[in-house]
Amino acid sequence: MQARAVEQTMAVGTGSAASKGVVSAGRSFPLGAEVVAAGVNFSVYARDATGVELAFFDREDDSRPSRVIKIDPTKNRTYPYWHVFVPGLGPGQLYGYRVSGPFDPANGLRFDSEKLLLDPYGLAVAVPKNYSREAARRKGDNTAVAMKSVVVDPNLYDWEGDAPLRRRSARTIIYEMHVRGFTQHPSSGVSEPARGTYAGLIEKIPYLRELGITAVELLPVFQFDVQDAPPGKTNYWGYSSVSFFAPHQAYSSRQGGLGPIDEFRDMVKALHRADIGVILDVVFNHTGEGNHDGPTLSFRGLDNAAYYYLKPGDRQYYEDFSGCGNTVNCNHPIATKLILDCLEYWVREMHVDGFRFDEASILSRGEDGVPLDHPPVVWAIELSDVLVNTKVIAEA
């Protein structure tokens, strides 16, 4: 395996977005969009891709990018990682990827250069008012109606000394709740702008303290696709994640790329001040991309065969151990890394106190789908220094 690059200096790309500086090759780590003093380093995993474009946008509903950087496969690629450093960019910049490669579903390849893809490591998501799941499913360019990732600098927030509570499980009384449903109705007594949001939950802290609970367990708050539902219905519960690092945008009273992440942190900080921990219901067993007829939103367009279990006899179809259309190949090395990095991020940068794993048994399956005696992802969670004393709850 080729060693991962630390730095290169060759120039690539053209365009005129927020920055007109000469871009450089950057580095292959960390994955995602890393903000540094001089700009942003972008890195994405796409092993079998033949080309990758990084597209920038001024608004979430723009029909065309304000700048496109074609990542040079000879100078800006280190093994499966495509990377580029863009000077002058900062938090709030909207972006997405277009990835080229063979469209050969029978062999597990589903590249589609017309689809704008979310960054699997994106820390926030912007959703256009006319977002269309259908446009990501059918042929053609979906740029204007696609979700976009948002550049975030997690170091800008002032936690004011906050940290996870580390309360023992034996001393924990958990209240499970749906962020939207908990305060959406007027009978909640929450102020109208905050109903159904992270901010609305803050207003209910006195009520939670009266109940005597010591932790809230939030039903899924990772960004999900609200259109992942039968015709005429809306995905209310959120068990269809599309961006594991990003708080769900619609649960924030502050609209805009960076609003949800700050409001989520405000909620965690306020709960901790009231001596109430925060546990997240997390869904790593499947994603909102669905089955073979589903949309191309992110993982499917980057490395379909790495992120999902495919039918051995006909790889255009997905193994459905989750009962939700697809199943994440949790013990493929890149998926294992994604899951561990995600959990550590939510503890380190978002200060959550624990996780409840939806359909946790899927985390035990090997790359061939057969349960393992020592599944790497489960051991990675167990051995993580960051996750020490973090509550881990498994739904069998």
BATOR-78045 format. One record per residue (C-alpha): residue in one letter; x, y, z. Coordinates in Angstrom, 1 decimal, decimal comma, padded with zeros to 4 digits, always signed. Layout:
REM BATOR-78045
rest:px:py:pz
A:X:Y:Z $
...
This chain:
REM BATOR-78045
rest:px:py:pz
M:+000,0:+000,0:+000,0 $
Q:+001,3:+003,4:-000,9 $
A:+002,2:+005,8:+002,0 $
R:-000,2:+008,7:+002,5 $
A:+001,2:+012,1:+001,4 $
V:+002,0:+014,8:+003,8 $
E:+002,4:+017,7:+001,5 $
Q:+002,8:+018,5:-002,2 $
T:+003,0:+021,8:-004,0 $
M:+001,8:+021,4:-007,6 $
A:-001,0:+023,7:-008,7 $
V:-004,3:+022,4:-010,0 $
G:-007,8:+023,7:-010,8 $
T:-009,4:+026,9:-012,1 $
G:-012,4:+029,0:-011,1 $
S:-013,4:+032,1:-009,1 $
A:-015,2:+031,4:-005,8 $
A:-014,5:+032,9:-002,4 $
S:-010,8:+032,5:-003,1 $
K:-008,8:+033,1:-006,2 $
G:-005,5:+031,9:-004,7 $
V:-003,5:+029,1:-006,4 $
V:-004,5:+025,8:-005,0 $
S:-002,0:+023,1:-004,1 $
A:-002,1:+019,4:-003,7 $
G:-002,6:+019,5:+000,0 $
R:-002,6:+016,3:+002,0 $
S:-004,6:+013,1:+002,2 $
F:-005,4:+013,4:+005,9 $
P:-007,6:+014,1:+007,7 $
L:-010,6:+013,1:+005,6 $
G:-013,1:+015,9:+005,2 $
A:-012,6:+019,6:+005,1 $
E:-010,0:+020,8:+007,6 $
V:-009,8:+024,5:+008,3 $
V:-006,3:+025,9:+008,9 $
A:-005,0:+029,5:+009,0 $
A:-004,4:+029,8:+005,3 $
G:-007,4:+028,0:+003,9 $
V:-009,1:+024,6:+003,8 $
N:-007,7:+021,1:+003,0 $
F:-010,1:+018,8:+001,4 $
S:-009,7:+015,0:+001,2 $
V:-012,1:+012,3:+000,1 $
Y:-011,9:+008,5:-000,3 $
A:-012,9:+007,3:-003,8 $
R:-010,8:+004,2:-004,5 $
D:-012,1:+003,2:-008,0 $
A:-012,9:+006,7:-009,3 $
T:-011,3:+007,9:-012,5 $
G:-011,9:+011,6:-011,7 $
V:-013,0:+013,9:-008,9 $
E:-014,3:+017,5:-009,0 $
L:-014,7:+019,7:-005,9 $
A:-017,5:+022,2:-006,5 $
F:-018,1:+025,3:-004,4 $
F:-021,4:+027,2:-004,1 $
D:-022,5:+030,6:-002,8 $
R:-026,1:+029,4:-002,0 $
E:-027,6:+026,0:-001,3 $
D:-030,0:+026,3:-004,2 $
D:-027,5:+027,4:-006,8 $
S:-027,9:+025,5:-010,1 $
R:-024,3:+025,7:-010,9 $
P:-021,1:+026,0:-008,9 $
S:-019,3:+029,3:-008,4 $
R:-016,0:+027,4:-008,8 $
V:-014,9:+023,9:-009,7 $
I:-011,6:+022,4:-009,0 $
K:-010,7:+019,3:-011,0 $
I:-008,5:+017,2:-008,7 $
D:-005,4:+016,0:-010,7 $
P:-005,3:+012,2:-010,4 $
T:-001,5:+012,2:-010,8 $
K:-000,5:+015,0:-008,5 $
N:-003,4:+015,2:-006,0 $
R:-004,1:+011,5:-005,4 $
T:-002,5:+009,3:-002,8 $
Y:-003,7:+005,7:-003,2 $
P:-007,6:+005,9:-002,7 $
Y:-007,5:+009,5:-001,4 $
W:-008,2:+012,6:-003,5 $
H:-007,0:+015,8:-001,9 $
V:-006,5:+019,5:-002,5 $
F:-005,7:+022,6:-000,5 $
V:-007,6:+025,7:-001,3 $
P:-006,3:+029,0:+000,1 $
G:-008,5:+031,8:+001,4 $
L:-011,6:+029,6:+002,2 $
G:-013,1:+029,5:+005,6 $
P:-016,1:+028,3:+007,6 $
G:-019,5:+028,5:+005,9 $
Q:-018,3:+027,6:+002,4 $
L:-020,7:+025,3:+000,7 $
Y:-019,3:+022,4:-001,3 $
G:-019,8:+019,0:-002,8 $
Y:-018,1:+016,4:-005,0 $
R:-018,7:+015,1:-008,5 $
V:-017,0:+011,8:-009,0 $
S:-016,4:+010,0:-012,4 $
G:-015,9:+006,3:-012,9 $
P:-017,5:+003,3:-014,5 $
F:-021,3:+002,8:-014,1 $
D:-021,4:-001,0:-013,9 $
P:-024,0:-002,0:-011,3 $
A:-023,6:-005,7:-012,0 $
N:-020,0:-005,4:-010,7 $
G:-020,9:-003,1:-007,9 $
L:-019,8:+000,2:-009,5 $
R:-022,3:+003,1:-009,5 $
F:-020,3:+006,2:-010,4 $
D:-022,4:+009,1:-011,8 $
S:-020,6:+012,4:-012,5 $
E:-023,9:+014,2:-012,9 $
K:-024,7:+013,8:-009,2 $
L:-023,5:+016,2:-006,5 $
L:-022,3:+014,2:-003,5 $
L:-022,1:+015,0:+000,1 $
D:-018,8:+014,7:+001,8 $
P:-019,0:+011,6:+004,1 $
Y:-016,9:+013,7:+006,6 $
G:-018,9:+016,9:+006,2 $
L:-019,6:+018,5:+009,6 $
A:-022,8:+020,4:+008,5 $
V:-025,3:+020,2:+005,6 $
A:-027,2:+022,9:+003,7 $
V:-030,6:+021,8:+002,3 $
P:-032,1:+023,7:-000,6 $
K:-035,8:+024,7:-000,3 $
N:-036,6:+022,6:-003,3 $
Y:-034,5:+019,6:-002,4 $
S:-035,4:+016,6:-004,5 $
R:-034,6:+013,0:-003,6 $
E:-036,1:+011,9:-006,9 $
A:-033,5:+014,0:-008,8 $
A:-030,7:+012,1:-007,1 $
R:-032,4:+008,8:-008,2 $
R:-033,0:+009,5:-011,9 $
K:-030,5:+010,3:-014,6 $
G:-029,4:+013,9:-015,0 $
D:-027,8:+016,8:-013,2 $
N:-029,2:+017,4:-009,7 $
T:-027,0:+020,3:-008,6 $
A:-029,7:+022,9:-007,9 $
V:-031,8:+020,5:-005,8 $
A:-029,0:+018,6:-004,0 $
M:-027,9:+018,9:-000,4 $
K:-024,5:+020,5:+000,0 $
S:-021,8:+020,0:+002,7 $
V:-020,6:+023,0:+004,7 $
V:-017,1:+023,8:+005,8 $
V:-016,9:+024,0:+009,6 $
D:-014,1:+024,9:+012,0 $
P:-015,1:+023,1:+015,2 $
N:-012,5:+025,0:+017,2 $
L:-014,4:+028,3:+017,0 $
Y:-017,1:+027,5:+019,6 $
D:-016,6:+028,5:+023,2 $
W:-017,6:+025,6:+025,4 $
E:-017,0:+027,7:+028,6 $
G:-015,4:+024,8:+030,4 $
D:-018,1:+022,2:+029,5 $
A:-017,2:+018,5:+029,2 $
P:-019,1:+015,2:+029,1 $
L:-020,5:+014,3:+032,5 $
R:-019,1:+010,8:+032,8 $
R:-021,9:+009,7:+035,1 $
R:-022,0:+006,0:+035,8 $
S:-024,6:+004,0:+034,0 $
A:-025,9:+002,7:+037,3 $
R:-026,7:+006,3:+038,3 $
T:-028,3:+007,2:+035,0 $
I:-032,1:+007,6:+034,4 $
I:-032,8:+008,0:+030,7 $
Y:-035,6:+009,9:+029,0 $
E:-035,9:+008,9:+025,3 $
M:-037,2:+011,7:+023,1 $
H:-037,7:+012,9:+019,6 $
V:-036,2:+016,4:+019,2 $
R:-039,0:+017,7:+016,9 $
G:-041,9:+015,9:+018,6 $
F:-040,9:+016,9:+022,2 $
T:-041,6:+020,6:+021,7 $
Q:-043,4:+020,9:+018,4 $
H:-046,9:+021,2:+019,8 $
P:-048,1:+024,5:+021,4 $
S:-048,9:+022,5:+024,5 $
S:-045,2:+022,1:+025,1 $
G:-045,2:+025,7:+026,3 $
V:-042,1:+026,4:+024,2 $
S:-041,8:+029,8:+022,4 $
E:-043,0:+029,5:+018,8 $
P:-039,7:+030,1:+017,0 $
A:-038,0:+027,4:+019,1 $
R:-040,7:+024,7:+018,9 $
G:-039,4:+021,4:+017,5 $
T:-035,7:+022,5:+017,7 $
Y:-032,6:+022,0:+019,8 $
A:-033,3:+025,5:+021,3 $
G:-036,8:+024,3:+022,2 $
L:-035,3:+021,4:+024,2 $
I:-033,3:+024,0:+026,2 $
E:-036,5:+025,7:+027,3 $
K:-037,8:+022,4:+028,7 $
I:-034,8:+021,7:+030,9 $
P:-036,7:+022,8:+034,1 $
Y:-039,4:+020,2:+033,3 $
L:-036,8:+017,5:+032,7 $
R:-035,2:+018,3:+036,1 $
E:-038,6:+018,1:+037,8 $
L:-038,9:+014,5:+036,4 $
G:-035,6:+013,6:+038,0 $
I:-034,0:+012,2:+034,8 $
T:-030,2:+012,4:+034,4 $
A:-029,8:+011,9:+030,7 $
V:-031,8:+012,4:+027,5 $
E:-031,5:+009,9:+024,7 $
L:-032,2:+011,7:+021,4 $
L:-033,7:+009,8:+018,5 $
P:-031,6:+010,2:+015,4 $
V:-030,1:+013,7:+015,0 $
F:-027,6:+013,0:+012,2 $
Q:-028,6:+014,7:+009,0 $
F:-031,2:+012,5:+007,3 $
D:-033,4:+012,7:+004,2 $
V:-036,9:+013,8:+005,0 $
Q:-038,1:+012,6:+001,6 $
D:-037,0:+009,0:+002,4 $
A:-040,6:+007,8:+002,9 $
P:-043,5:+006,4:+000,9 $
P:-045,2:+008,8:-001,5 $
G:-047,1:+011,6:+000,2 $
K:-045,3:+010,8:+003,5 $
T:-042,4:+012,4:+005,3 $
N:-039,5:+010,7:+007,1 $
Y:-040,3:+011,7:+010,7 $
W:-038,1:+009,4:+012,7 $
G:-034,8:+010,1:+011,1 $
Y:-033,5:+006,5:+010,7 $
S:-032,0:+007,2:+007,3 $
S:-028,7:+009,1:+007,9 $
V:-027,0:+010,7:+004,9 $
S:-024,3:+012,6:+006,8 $
F:-023,1:+011,1:+010,0 $
F:-021,1:+014,0:+011,3 $
A:-023,7:+016,7:+010,7 $
P:-026,6:+017,6:+013,1 $
H:-029,9:+017,5:+011,3 $
Q:-030,5:+021,0:+009,8 $
A:-034,3:+021,1:+010,2 $
Y:-034,0:+020,7:+014,0 $
S:-032,3:+024,0:+014,3 $
S:-034,1:+027,4:+014,7 $
R:-031,0:+029,0:+013,2 $
Q:-031,1:+028,4:+009,5 $
G:-027,9:+028,7:+007,6 $
G:-024,9:+026,4:+007,2 $
L:-023,3:+026,9:+010,6 $
G:-026,5:+027,4:+012,6 $
P:-027,4:+023,8:+013,5 $
I:-024,0:+022,9:+014,8 $
D:-023,8:+025,9:+017,1 $
E:-027,4:+025,4:+018,3 $
F:-026,8:+021,7:+019,0 $
R:-023,7:+022,6:+021,1 $
D:-025,7:+025,2:+023,0 $
M:-028,3:+022,5:+023,8 $
V:-025,6:+020,1:+025,1 $
K:-023,9:+022,8:+027,2 $
A:-027,3:+023,9:+028,7 $
L:-028,2:+020,3:+029,5 $
H:-024,8:+019,6:+031,1 $
R:-025,2:+022,7:+033,3 $
A:-028,4:+021,2:+034,5 $
D:-026,5:+017,9:+035,2 $
I:-028,3:+016,1:+032,4 $
G:-026,3:+014,0:+030,0 $
V:-026,9:+013,6:+026,2 $
I:-027,0:+010,1:+024,5 $
L:-027,6:+009,8:+020,8 $
D:-029,5:+007,1:+019,0 $
V:-027,1:+006,4:+016,1 $
V:-027,8:+004,5:+012,9 $
F:-024,7:+003,0:+011,3 $
N:-026,4:-000,1:+010,0 $
H:-027,9:+001,5:+006,8 $
T:-028,1:+004,9:+005,1 $
G:-030,7:+006,9:+003,3 $
E:-029,5:+005,8:-000,1 $
G:-031,8:+002,8:+000,0 $
N:-031,7:-000,2:-002,4 $
H:-030,7:-000,5:-006,1 $
D:-033,5:+002,0:-007,1 $
G:-032,4:+004,5:-004,5 $
P:-030,7:+007,9:-004,9 $
T:-027,0:+008,7:-005,2 $
L:-026,4:+011,1:-002,4 $
S:-022,8:+010,3:-001,1 $
F:-021,4:+006,8:-000,3 $
R:-022,9:+005,1:-003,4 $
G:-021,2:+007,5:-005,7 $
L:-017,8:+007,3:-003,9 $
D:-017,3:+003,6:-003,4 $
N:-020,5:+001,6:-003,5 $
A:-018,8:-001,8:-003,0 $
A:-016,8:-000,6:+000,0 $
Y:-019,6:+001,0:+002,0 $
Y:-022,4:-001,5:+001,4 $
Y:-022,9:-005,3:+001,3 $
L:-023,8:-006,4:-002,2 $
K:-025,4:-009,6:-003,4 $
P:-022,6:-012,1:-004,2 $
G:-024,4:-013,4:-007,3 $
D:-025,5:-010,1:-008,7 $
R:-023,8:-007,0:-007,3 $
Q:-026,4:-004,6:-008,6 $
Y:-028,5:-005,6:-005,6 $
Y:-027,9:-004,9:-002,0 $
E:-027,9:-007,3:+001,0 $
D:-030,7:-006,0:+003,3 $
F:-029,8:-007,3:+006,8 $
S:-031,2:-004,0:+008,1 $
G:-034,6:-004,3:+006,5 $
C:-034,2:-000,8:+005,2 $
G:-032,9:-001,3:+001,6 $
N:-029,2:-001,5:+002,2 $
T:-026,7:-002,5:+004,9 $
V:-023,5:-000,7:+005,7 $
N:-020,4:-002,9:+005,4 $
C:-019,3:-001,8:+008,9 $
N:-016,1:-003,9:+009,0 $
H:-014,7:-002,8:+005,7 $
P:-011,7:-000,7:+006,8 $
I:-013,0:+002,6:+005,4 $
A:-016,4:+002,1:+007,0 $
T:-014,8:+001,1:+010,3 $
K:-012,7:+004,2:+010,2 $
L:-015,8:+006,4:+009,3 $
I:-017,8:+005,0:+012,3 $
L:-015,0:+005,3:+014,8 $
D:-014,0:+008,8:+013,6 $
C:-017,7:+009,8:+013,8 $
L:-018,2:+008,6:+017,3 $
E:-015,0:+010,2:+018,5 $
Y:-016,0:+013,5:+016,9 $
W:-019,3:+013,6:+018,6 $
V:-017,6:+013,0:+022,0 $
R:-014,6:+015,2:+021,5 $
E:-016,2:+018,2:+019,6 $
M:-019,9:+017,9:+020,5 $
H:-019,4:+016,7:+024,1 $
V:-022,1:+013,9:+024,0 $
D:-022,1:+011,4:+026,8 $
G:-023,1:+008,2:+025,0 $
F:-024,6:+006,3:+022,1 $
R:-027,5:+003,9:+021,5 $
F:-026,7:+001,8:+018,4 $
D:-029,7:+001,0:+016,3 $
E:-029,6:-002,7:+015,1 $
A:-026,2:-003,0:+016,7 $
S:-025,8:-006,7:+015,7 $
I:-025,0:-005,6:+012,1 $
L:-021,7:-004,1:+013,5 $
S:-020,6:-007,7:+014,1 $
R:-020,8:-008,8:+010,4 $
G:-017,6:-009,3:+008,4 $
E:-017,1:-008,0:+004,8 $
D:-018,9:-011,1:+003,5 $
G:-021,8:-010,5:+005,8 $
V:-021,1:-013,4:+008,2 $
P:-021,0:-012,6:+011,9 $
L:-017,5:-012,4:+013,3 $
D:-016,1:-013,5:+016,7 $
H:-014,0:-010,4:+016,9 $
P:-015,5:-007,7:+014,7 $
P:-012,9:-004,9:+014,1 $
V:-015,4:-002,0:+014,5 $
V:-016,7:-003,3:+017,8 $
W:-013,1:-003,7:+019,1 $
A:-012,1:-000,3:+017,7 $
I:-014,9:+001,3:+019,8 $
E:-013,9:-000,7:+022,8 $
L:-010,2:+000,3:+022,5 $
S:-010,7:+004,0:+021,7 $
D:-009,0:+006,3:+024,2 $
V:-011,5:+009,0:+023,3 $
L:-014,5:+006,8:+024,0 $
V:-013,4:+005,7:+027,5 $
N:-016,3:+006,2:+029,9 $
T:-018,7:+007,0:+027,1 $
K:-021,9:+005,1:+027,4 $
V:-022,4:+002,4:+024,7 $
I:-025,9:+000,9:+024,5 $
A:-026,7:-001,8:+021,9 $
E:-030,0:-002,6:+020,4 $
A:-029,8:-006,3:+019,6 $
